[in-house]
Amino acid sequence: MVLGRQWAHPTRPEPLLPEIAKETNALFRLALVFATHWFA
């Protein structure tokens, strides 16, 4: 992922990618639940 490489530190880009993925997944799930309850 290009964004992940830009955000990560140049010397160690790998450890940051799982953290970004985890936060994105959590935010997506939260938004999905909110949208489901709000529009349903």
N, C-alpha and C positions, 0 to 999 in steps of 0.2 A: 504494500500500500504506500503510495507516494506521500500522503499526508503524514503517516506514521514516521517515515524516515526523516521528514523535515522537522517534526517536533522532537525527535529523539536526539540524544547527545551523539555527536559524530563518532566518538571512540567506542561507545557501546549502545547501538540502536536496538538490539534485540530485547532486553528486559522491559522496555517501555511499551512495546507493541501489545503484549497481553493485557497490560493495565488499561490501555486505550480501548481495546476490544471489550474488556469487562465493563468499563464505564458506558460505552456506547450500547452494549447489550442491555444493561440495566435501564438506561434512559429510554431505549426503544420499548422495552417491556412496560415501563411505567406509562409512557405515552399511549401505548396500545390499550392498556387497561383503562386509562382515563378516557380515551376516545370511545371505547366500547360502552362505558357507563354513561358518558355524556350524551352520545348521539343515539344510543339504543332506547 
